[in-house]
Amino acid sequence: MGVCGAGKTTIGRRLEKEMQYKYLDADDFHSELNKEKMRMGIPLTDEDRMPWLETLRDVINEYLDNKKGLILGCSALKNQYREMLRSGYPAYKWGTYASPVNFILLDAPAEVLSVRVNARAAEGKHYMPASLLQSQLDLLKIDDCEGILKVDATLTPQAIVNTILNKLQFHGCFHHDCIEFH
């Protein structure tokens, strides 16, 4: 998880290879209307995001139901968004944070993110303009009790992946036996 430019896709694809889990990019699930709003520099509202989050929740549920691992690159900026994603586990009780759905925040300073987003926009690689970065940073709220793993997104991609894999092994998360929550 993280704001635009944090490296979610790059790291997600590398983790997919390392962990043999399927990687999905949440951006691929946005409606054309949402993508067009972002192209025009209009921040999405909670109302815009809700159908998207419900779809992502259902995708998570499908993977859990089939006992398959999933890596989902998603901004998940607000607690209520993460709660919706956690509820992909049908037995999830909102506010407990006890779910097989876990989050890793790719964390980087605004200056680094801005350079990345501007470079990507210049290459025409994404529909979201750099002008929306600040609105995402303003929305990003993390509560320590959520147990979100924060990783320095200024490291090299391989160092980020190694950090994640080492911490996940220590915490016992994201391994095939962890998806046996049913």
ROFI-252724 format. One line per field, with one value per atom (N, C-alpha, C): residue in one letter; x, y, z; atom name. Coordinates in pm, whole numbers, plus 32768, in hexadecimal, padded with zeros to 4 digits. Example, Ala and Ser with C-alpha at 12.3 -4.5 7.8 and 13.67 -1.06 7.14 Angstrom:
residuo <- c(a  a  a  s  s  s)
x <- c(8527  84CE  8528  8505  8557  850A)
y <- c(7DC7  7E3E  7EB6  7F1F  7F96  8003)
z <- c(830C  830C  830C  82C4  82CA  8313)
atomo <- c(N  CA  C  N  CA  C)
// end
This chain:
residuo <- c(m  m  m  g  g  g  v  v  v  c  c  c  g  g  g  a  a  a  g  g  g  k  k  k  t  t  t  t  t  t  i  i  i  g  g  g  r  r  r  r  r  r  l  l  l  e  e  e  k  k  k  e  e  e  m  m  m  q  q  q  y  y  y  k  k  k  y  y  y  l  l  l  d  d  d  a  a  a  d  d  d  d  d  d  f  f  f  h  h  h  s  s  s  e  e  e  l  l  l  n  n  n  k  k  k  e  e  e  k  k  k  m  m  m  r  r  r  m  m  m  g  g  g  i  i  i  p  p  p  l  l  l  t  t  t  d  d  d  e  e  e  d  d  d  r  r  r  m  m  m  p  p  p  w  w  w  l  l  l  e  e  e  t  t  t  l  l  l  r  r  r  d  d  d  v  v  v  i  i  i  n  n  n  e  e  e  y  y  y  l  l  l  d  d  d  n  n  n  k  k  k  k  k  k  g  g  g  l  l  l  i  i  i  l  l  l  g  g  g  c  c  c  s  s  s  a  a  a  l  l  l  k  k  k  n  n  n  q  q  q  y  y  y  r  r  r  e  e  e  m  m  m  l  l  l  r  r  r  s  s  s  g  g  g  y  y  y  p  p  p  a  a  a  y  y  y  k  k  k  w  w  w  g  g  g  t  t  t  y  y  y  a  a  a  s  s  s  p  p  p  v  v  v  n  n  n  f  f  f  i  i  i  l  l  l  l  l  l  d  d  d  a  a  a  p  p  p  a  a  a  e  e  e  v  v  v  l  l  l  s  s  s  v  v  v  r  r  r  v  v  v  n  n  n  a  a  a  r  r  r  a  a  a  a  a  a  e  e  e  g  g  g  k  k  k  h  h  h  y  y  y  m  m  m  p  p  p  a  a  a  s  s  s  l  l  l  l  l  l  q  q  q  s  s  s  q  q  q  l  l  l  d  d  d  l  l  l  l  l  l  k  k  k  i  i  i  d  d  d  d  d  d  c  c  c  e  e  e  g  g  g  i  i  i  l  l  l  k  k  k  v  v  v  d  d  d  a  a  a  t  t  t  l  l  l  t  t  t  p  p  p  q  q  q  a  a  a  i  i  i  v  v  v  n  n  n  t  t  t  i  i  i  l  l  l  n  n  n  k  k  k  l  l  l  q  q  q  f  f  f  h  h  h  g  g  g  c  c  c  f  f  f  h  h  h  h  h  h  d  d  d  c  c  c  i  i  i  e  e  e  f  f  f  h  h  h)
x <- c(8053  8000  8057  801B  8062  802D  805F  8033  8070  8042  8075  810D  8157  81E7  8236  81F1  8236  827D  8251  8290  823B  81BA  8162  8169  8166  8168  81EF  8258  82DF  82F6  82D7  82EF  828D  8210  81AC  81D2  8204  822D  82A5  8301  8377  834D  82F2  82C2  8277  822E  81E5  8246  82B8  831C  835A  837A  83BC  835F  82E1  8285  822A  8228  81CE  813B  811C  8093  806E  7FF0  7FC0  7FC7  7FFA  7FFA  7F8B  7F3D  7ED8  7EEC  7ED6  7EE1  7E54  7E39  7DB3  7D89  7DEA  7DC9  7D7E  7D9A  7D57  7CC1  7C96  7C0B  7BBA  7BFD  7BB4  7B58  7AE7  7A8D  7ACD  7A9F  7AD1  7AB3  7A42  7A1E  7A84  7AAA  7B10  7B95  7BBD  7C3B  7C37  7BC6  7BB9  7BC0  7B80  7B88  7C1A  7C62  7CEE  7D41  7D29  7D71  7D5F  7CE7  7CC7  7CF8  7D39  7D6F  7D09  7C99  7C2F  7C3F  7C56  7C64  7BE1  7BEF  7B79  7B40  7ABD  7A78  7A65  7A3D  7A1D  79AE  794F  78E1  7917  7978  79B6  79FE  7A3E  7A92  7A43  79CC  7986  796B  7936  7922  79A6  7A0F  7A94  7AC3  7AB5  7ADF  7A8B  7A0A  79B5  79E0  7A06  7A39  7ABA  7B14  7B93  7B7A  7B1B  7AF7  7AC9  7A78  7A46  7AB4  7B15  7B89  7BD9  7BF1  7C39  7BEF  7B6C  7B1C  7B2A  7B29  7B36  7BBC  7C27  7CAB  7CB1  7C7C  7C7C  7C26  7BB3  7B57  7B97  7BEA  7C2F  7CB8  7CD6  7D53  7DCD  7DC5  7E32  7E6A  7EED  7F2D  7F1B  7F0D  7EF8  7F4B  7F8B  7FCE  7F80  7F47  7EF6  7F38  7F62  7F99  7F27  7F15  7EA2  7ECB  7E9A  7EBC  7E8D  7E11  7DDB  7DFF  7DE2  7E12  7DCF  7D51  7D08  7CE4  7CD4  7CAF  7C2E  7BCB  7B4D  7B60  7BC1  7BDD  7C1E  7C7C  7CBF  7C5D  7C01  7B9B  7B46  7B24  7AD7  7B27  7BA8  7BFD  7C0C  7C1E  7C27  7BA8  7B38  7AB8  7AAA  7B11  7B15  7B1D  7B47  7B41  7AB8  7A5C  79D1  79BB  7A14  7A03  7A3D  7A6D  7AAE  7A4B  7A76  7A29  7A6C  7A26  7A5D  7A98  7B0D  7B50  7BAB  7BAD  7C03  7C8D  7C95  7D10  7D40  7CEC  7D0E  7CD9  7D2E  7D06  7D82  7D70  7DE3  7E0B  7DC0  7DE1  7E3D  7EB9  7F1E  7F4E  7F8A  7FB5  8048  8089  8112  8111  813C  8142  81CC  81CF  824A  8252  82AD  82B4  832C  8311  837C  8358  83BC  83A2  8359  830C  82BF  8317  8390  83EA  840F  842A  844D  83D5  8361  82E8  82C9  82DA  82BF  8318  8397  83F3  83C7  83A3  8377  82F8  8296  8216  8227  8278  8291  82D7  8337  837E  831F  82C9  826A  8205  81D9  817B  81BC  823A  8281  8290  8299  82A5  821D  81B1  812A  8105  813E  812B  80B8  8074  8007  7FA5  7F29  7EC1  7EBA  7EFB  7EF0  7F5D  7F37  7F9C  7FDC  8053  809B  804E  7FF4  7FA6  7F4D  7F30  7EDC  7F2C  7FB0  8002  7FE5  7FDD  7FC5  7F3F  7ED9  7E56  7E61  7EB3  7EC7  7F15  7F7D  7FCB  7F73  7F18  7EBD  7E5D  7E38  7DDB  7E1E  7E9E  7EE4  7EE7  7EA1  7E9B  7EB1  7F13  7F36  7F2E  7EED  7EE8  7F43  7F9F  7FFE  7FBB  7F42  7F00  7ED2  7ED8  7EB2  7F1C  7F95  7FFE  8030  802E  805D  80F6  8130  81C1  81EC  8242  8274  82FF  8313  8393  83C2  8440  847D  847E  842B  841D  848A  84ED  855E  85CF  85C2  8625  8618  8678  866D  85F9  85BC  854E  8571  85E9  860C  861E  8655  8663  85DA  857B  84F2  84B5  84C1  848B  84CC  8550  8596  8567  8556  8526  849C  8444  83BC  83BF  8407  840B  8446  84AF  84EC  848C  8447  83EA  8370  8340  82CA  82E7  8360  8384  8389  83BE  83C5  833A  82DF  8258  81FC  8229  81D6  8162  816D  80FF  811D  80B5  80BB  80FA  80FD  812C  80B3  80C4  8052  7FFE  803D  7FF0  7FA1  7FC1  7F7A  7EF3  7ED9  7E58  7DF3  7E14  7DB9  7D60  7D28  7CD6  7C47  7C1D  7B91  7B72)
y <- c(7F8A  8000  807B  80EC  816A  81C6  823E  82A2  8284  82CD  82C2  82DB  8286  8297  8251  820D  81C8  8149  8111  8098  801C  802C  7FB8  7F51  7F7F  7F22  7EDE  7F2A  7EF2  7E88  7EA9  7E4C  7DD8  7DF4  7D8A  7D20  7D4B  7CEC  7C9A  7CD9  7C8F  7C2B  7C56  7BFA  7B84  7B9F  7B34  7AC6  7AEC  7A8A  7A41  7A8D  7A52  79F5  7A1C  79D5  7973  797D  792A  7945  79C1  79EE  7A42  7A4D  7AA1  7B34  7B89  7C19  7C58  7CAC  7CFB  7D8D  7DE4  7E74  7EAB  7EE7  7F1C  7F85  7FCC  8031  7FF3  7F75  7F31  7F1D  7F2E  7F18  7F9A  800C  808B  8092  80D1  80E9  814D  814E  81AF  823D  8250  82D4  8302  82A9  82CC  82ED  829D  82B5  833C  835B  83DA  8450  8442  84AD  84C5  8458  8466  84A2  8477  84B2  8549  8576  8605  864D  8602  863F  8652  860A  8614  85A3  85C3  8559  8509  8489  8435  844D  8442  844D  83C1  83BA  8338  82F4  8342  830C  82CD  830E  82D7  8254  824F  81DC  8163  8177  8108  8091  80A2  802C  7FE6  8033  7FFD  7FA9  7FDE  7F95  7F17  7F1F  7EA9  7E3C  7E63  7E02  7DC3  7E15  7DE1  7D83  7DA6  7D50  7CC7  7CC8  7C4B  7BF8  7C3A  7BF4  7BB3  7BFC  7BC6  7B4D  7B59  7AEA  7A6F  7A83  7A13  79CB  7A16  79D9  7991  79CE  798C  790E  7918  78A7  7831  7850  77E7  77C5  77FF  77E7  7803  7872  789D  7921  7930  79AB  7A19  7A92  7B05  7B7B  7BC0  7C3E  7CA7  7D06  7D6D  7DF4  7E33  7EB9  7F1D  7F5E  7FB6  802B  80A1  8114  8102  80D7  80BB  8129  81A5  8218  822F  820C  8227  81A6  81AF  813B  80FB  814B  8112  80C4  80EB  80A0  801B  8020  7FA4  7F46  7F7F  7F2B  7EE3  7F29  7EEA  7E77  7E8B  7E21  7DAD  7DCC  7D61  7D0C  7D4D  7D03  7CA2  7C9A  7C30  7BA8  7BA8  7B32  7B36  7ADB  7AE6  7AEA  7AAC  7AAB  7B27  7B84  7BFB  7C50  7C7C  7CD8  7D60  7DC1  7E46  7E7F  7EBA  7EFC  7EA2  7E20  7DC4  7DB4  7DCA  7DBA  7D29  7CCC  7C3E  7C00  7BFD  7BCD  7B97  7B36  7B09  7B70  7BDC  7C4A  7CA9  7CB3  7D05  7D73  7DDA  7E4C  7E6B  7E92  7EC1  7F4C  7FB0  8038  8051  8073  809F  8135  815B  81E2  822D  82A4  82F7  838A  83E1  8470  84A7  8510  854D  8576  85A6  85D2  855E  84EA  8474  8448  8445  841C  8479  84FA  855C  8546  852E  8513  8497  842E  83B2  83C6  8409  841C  8476  84DE  8536  84EB  8497  8448  83E8  83A8  8349  8391  8406  8455  8482  84A9  84D6  8465  83EA  8375  8344  8380  8355  82CC  82A7  8220  8213  8280  8276  82E7  82CD  8333  839A  8380  83DD  8447  84C6  8530  854B  8584  85A6  8607  8653  86B4  8672  85F2  85AD  8570  8573  8537  8573  85F5  8634  860A  85FB  85D0  8543  84EE  8468  846F  84BF  84CD  8503  855E  8594  852B  84CA  8461  83F0  83DB  836A  8378  8320  831E  828F  827D  81F9  81FF  819D  8191  811D  8133  80CA  8048  8050  7FD5  7F7D  7FAF  7F5D  7EF3  7F06  7EA5  7EA7  7F1B  7F28  7F2B  7ED7  7ED3  7F47  7F9E  800F  7FEE  8004  7FE7  8065  8082  80F5  80E1  812D  811E  8167  819F  81DD  8178  8103  8099  8064  8016  7FD7  7F74  7F58  7EF8  7E72  7E3D  7DBC  7DC6  7E36  7E49  7E52  7E92  7E9B  7E10  7DC4  7D3B  7CE7  7CEE  7CA1  7CCB  7D4C  7D7E  7D45  7D4A  7D16  7C81  7C36  7BA5  7B81  7BC6  7BAB  7BCC  7C3C  7C63  7C0A  7BE2  7B8C  7B03  7ACF  7A4E  7A59  7AC9  7ADE  7AE7  7B2C  7B3E  7AC8  7A6C  79F8  7A18  7A82  7AAB  7A85  7A7B  7A6D  79EA  7987  7907  78AC  7844  77F2  77C5  77A9  777D  77EE  786A  78DC  78F3  78B9  78D2  7866  7819  77B2  77EC  7862  78A3  7871  7825  77FB  778E)
z <- c(8000  8000  8000  7FDD  7FDF  7F74  7F74  7F13  7E8A  7E28  7DA1  7DA2  7D5E  7D55  7DC2  7E1E  7E8C  7E5E  7DED  7DB9  7DC7  7DD9  7DF0  7D80  7D04  7C93  7C86  7C8D  7C82  7CED  7D68  7DD7  7DD2  7DB0  7DA5  7D3F  7CCD  7C65  7C91  7CD7  7D09  7D75  7DCD  7E35  7DF7  7D8B  7D46  7D1C  7CE5  7CB9  7D30  7D99  7E0E  7E5E  7E6A  7EC1  7E78  7DF4  7DA5  7DC6  7DE7  7DFA  7D81  7D66  7CF8  7D22  7CC7  7CDE  7C8A  7CCA  7C85  7CA9  7C48  7C5D  7C6D  7CDE  7CFA  7C94  7C5A  7BF4  7B7F  7B61  7AF1  7B0B  7B86  7BAB  7BB3  7B9D  7B9C  7B23  7B35  7AC3  7A64  79E9  7988  79B7  79F9  7A2D  7A96  7AF0  7B55  7B12  7AB1  7A6B  7A23  79E7  79A0  7A01  7A75  7ADA  7B01  7B18  7B41  7AD1  7A55  79E3  79DF  7A05  7A03  7A80  7ADB  7B54  7BC3  7BB9  7C1E  7C83  7D03  7D67  7D75  7D89  7D9F  7E2A  7E34  7EB5  7EEE  7F6B  7FA7  7F57  7F27  7ED7  7E55  7E17  7D9E  7DBC  7E2E  7E50  7E81  7EB8  7EFA  7E9E  7E25  7DCF  7DAE  7D9C  7D80  7DF7  7E70  7EE8  7EFC  7EDF  7EEB  7E8A  7E12  7DB0  7DE2  7E15  7E4B  7EC0  7F17  7F87  7F53  7EEA  7EB2  7E73  7E35  7DFC  7E6C  7ED6  7F49  7F81  7F8E  7FC1  7F69  7EE7  7E8A  7E9D  7EAB  7EC0  7F46  7FAF  8031  802E  7FEE  7FE6  7F9E  7F3B  7EEF  7F2A  7F9F  7FE6  7F8E  7F46  7EF0  7F25  7F1B  7F46  7EDF  7F0E  7EB8  7EEB  7E8F  7EAC  7E5E  7EA4  7E66  7E7A  7E0E  7E14  7E17  7E89  7E9B  7EF5  7ED8  7F2A  7FBA  7FCE  8054  80B8  8094  80DF  8166  8171  81ED  8234  82B6  8305  82CF  82AC  827D  81FB  81A9  812E  8152  81AF  81D9  821F  8269  82AA  8241  81D6  816A  812F  811A  80E2  8144  81C3  8228  822A  820D  8211  819D  8146  80E4  8128  81A3  81F9  823C  8216  8242  82D9  8326  83B8  83FB  83AB  83E3  8432  84A9  84FD  84F3  84BA  84A4  8524  8517  8586  85D6  85B9  8605  85C5  8544  84F4  84F2  851C  851B  849A  8436  83B2  836C  8314  82C5  825B  8251  81F6  8242  8213  8255  81F7  8230  81E1  81F8  818A  818D  814F  819A  8168  812C  80AC  806C  8085  80DC  8112  80D9  80A2  806B  807E  8087  8094  8018  802D  7FC1  7F4B  7F68  7EFD  7EA1  7EDA  7E8C  7E39  7E78  7E33  7DBE  7DD3  7D6B  7CF1  7D08  7C99  7C4C  7C94  7C53  7C02  7C3D  7BF9  7B7F  7B8B  7B18  7AA8  7ACA  7A64  7A1E  7A6C  7A33  79D8  7A04  79B4  7932  7938  78C0  785A  788D  7836  7807  783B  7816  784C  78BE  78F5  7957  7979  79DA  79C4  79E5  79D0  7A3F  7AAF  7B1F  7B17  7B0F  7B09  7B91  7B8E  7C08  7C60  7C23  7C70  7CDA  7CCB  7D2D  7DA1  7D98  7E00  7E8A  7E92  7F15  7F50  7EFD  7F31  7F6C  7F2F  7F67  7FEA  7FEC  8068  80DA  80BA  811F  8154  8100  8128  8178  8161  819E  8236  8278  830B  833A  8390  83C7  845E  8499  852A  8551  85AC  85D3  85FC  8635  8662  85EF  8574  8500  84E0  8510  84F5  8466  8429  839F  839E  834B  833C  82E3  8316  82C8  8295  8214  81D4  818B  8197  8156  80BE  8078  7FE7  7F99  7FDF  7F98  7F82  7FBC  7FA7  7F18  7EED  7E69  7E6C  7DF9  7DF8  7E39  7E1B  7E57  7EEE  7F1D  7FAE  7FF0  7FAE  7FE3  7FEC  7F80  7F7F  7FEC  7FF9  8061  80EB  8101  8182  81A0  813E  8150  816E  811D  8132  81BA  81E4  8267  82D8  82CF  8339  833A  82C4  82C0  82FA  82DE  8319  83B0  83E1  8471  84AF  846B  849F  8480  842A  840A  83AE  8360  8308  8278  822B  819B  816C  81BE  818F  817A  812E  8106  817D  81EE  8262  82A3  8283  82BE  827E  820B  81CB  81F1  8256  8289  82F6  82E0  8345  8346  82E1  82D8  8339)
atomo <- c(N  CA  C  N  CA  C  N  CA  C  N  CA  C  N  CA  C  N  CA  C  N  CA  C  N  CA  C  N  CA  C  N  CA  C  N  CA  C  N  CA  C  N  CA  C  N  CA  C  N  CA  C  N  CA  C  N  CA  C  N  CA  C  N  CA  C  N  CA  C  N  CA  C  N  CA  C  N  CA  C  N  CA  C  N  CA  C  N  CA  C  N  CA  C  N  CA  C  N  CA  C  N  CA  C  N  CA  C  N  CA  C  N  CA  C  N  CA  C  N  CA  C  N  CA  C  N  CA  C  N  CA  C  N  CA  C  N  CA  C  N  CA  C  N  CA  C  N  CA  C  N  CA  C  N  CA  C  N  CA  C  N  CA  C  N  CA  C  N  CA  C  N  CA  C  N  CA  C  N  CA  C  N  CA  C  N  CA  C  N  CA  C  N  CA  C  N  CA  C  N  CA  C  N  CA  C  N  CA  C  N  CA  C  N  CA  C  N  CA  C  N  CA  C  N  CA  C  N  CA  C  N  CA  C  N  CA  C  N  CA  C  N  CA  C  N  CA  C  N  CA  C  N  CA  C  N  CA  C  N  CA  C  N  CA  C  N  CA  C  N  CA  C  N  CA  C  N  CA  C  N  CA  C  N  CA  C  N  CA  C  N  CA  C  N  CA  C  N  CA  C  N  CA  C  N  CA  C  N  CA  C  N  CA  C  N  CA  C  N  CA  C  N  CA  C  N  CA  C  N  CA  C  N  CA  C  N  CA  C  N  CA  C  N  CA  C  N  CA  C  N  CA  C  N  CA  C  N  CA  C  N  CA  C  N  CA  C  N  CA  C  N  CA  C  N  CA  C  N  CA  C  N  CA  C  N  CA  C  N  CA  C  N  CA  C  N  CA  C  N  CA  C  N  CA  C  N  CA  C  N  CA  C  N  CA  C  N  CA  C  N  CA  C  N  CA  C  N  CA  C  N  CA  C  N  CA  C  N  CA  C  N  CA  C  N  CA  C  N  CA  C  N  CA  C  N  CA  C  N  CA  C  N  CA  C  N  CA  C  N  CA  C  N  CA  C  N  CA  C  N  CA  C  N  CA  C  N  CA  C  N  CA  C  N  CA  C  N  CA  C  N  CA  C  N  CA  C  N  CA  C  N  CA  C  N  CA  C  N  CA  C  N  CA  C  N  CA  C  N  CA  C  N  CA  C  N  CA  C  N  CA  C  N  CA  C  N  CA  C  N  CA  C  N  CA  C  N  CA  C  N  CA  C  N  CA  C  N  CA  C  N  CA  C  N  CA  C  N  CA  C  N  CA  C  N  CA  C  N  CA  C  N  CA  C  N  CA  C  N  CA  C  N  CA  C  N  CA  C  N  CA  C  N  CA  C  N  CA  C  N  CA  C  N  CA  C  N  CA  C  N  CA  C  N  CA  C)
// end
